[in-house]
Each structure stands twice: as structure tokens, then as C-alpha cells.
Amino acid sequence: MAFEFVLPDVEVKQYREWWTEHLKECPVEEVGAIGGRFTFSFTPTGLGTIVVIKCVCGKELDLTNYENW
């Protein structure tokens, strides 16, 4: 069994805009040789998928499209 989670183009655009602005203010400068600064969390529910991106500094972006639920 395999799962695949895909972000629509509109959500990718929202993420990139948030990421660009967040890096300007994020207090964390180094996260290691392989990255790992951001965690992408996909939680399937009966109504839709909850999508949250979290930085190691604690800031989060909720990309969940609740309007389509």
C-alpha cells in the first residue's frame, strides 16, 4: 500500500509566498546538512486532507482548503 499527497498549483504558490517571507524573519539560520527546516503534514479525514507546513522555529502555514469540504 502506498500513499501520495499532492499540492495543487494554488497551494504551491501560497507555500512559496509564505516561505519567501518567513525566511526573512525566521530566527533559525542553520538546520543541518540535509535540511529538514520544514515539515509537511498531510492528515486525511472523511471530509478532505488537512495540510500544514511547519518550520523548526514553530511557525505554521495551514494550506487546508476548507472551502471545498
Order of alpha helices (4+ residues) and beta strands (2+ residues): alpha-beta-beta-beta
